[in-house]
Each structure stands twice: as structure tokens, then as C-alpha cells.
Amino acid sequence: MSHIVTVNVEIRDAEAVRSACHRLTLSEPVHGKHRLFSAEVVGLAVELPDWRYPVVCDLSTGQAHYDNYNGHWGGQT
């Protein structure tokens, strides 16, 4: 069984997300519909190194969604 985490944050600025990705040398975030293990979410996806699924920022609600299966699909540190 998958463990999808929803974090209550306020991520509403796409340019701030792009700038953070650039500073951290991550790939350019991509807006659209993205698959997590057992769900689909819409938003700005950020690919993290060695993570199976992206972190998806829903700019309309400010929430970030991700699924790393309690650290099995991506390091939490």
C-alpha cells in the first residue's frame, strides 16, 4: 500500500518554484497532470534526485503532494 503525503504549505508562486529549482540545480518544473503511485494530481511538478515520483505543487491551493512510500521511493533528508 502506498503512503501519499499532503503537506499544508503555501506554494502559490510558479516563478519562485522555478527559481528554487534553478538554485538547487533541479530540472525545470513541469505543469500538468502527474501520476503518483495511486493518484493523479494536477500542478507544477518538481523532480527530486532519486525519487520515483515528483513533488507536485498545486498553486491554486498552495499544497504540495508527494509519494515516497515512507522513504522507500525517495530519501527524506
C-alpha positions, 0 to 999 in steps of 0.5 A: 500500500502506498503512503501519499503525503499532503503537506499544508504549505503555501506554494502559490508562486510558479516563478519562485518554484522555478527559481528554487529549482534553478538554485538547487540545480533541479530540472525545470518544473513541469505543469500538468497532470502527474501520476503518483503511485495511486493518484493523479494530481494536477500542478507544477511538478518538481523532480527530486534526485532519486525519487520515483515520483515528483513533488507536485505543487498545486498553486491554486491551493498552495499544497504540495503532494508527494509519494515516497512510500515512507522513504522507500521511493525517495530519501527524506533528508 
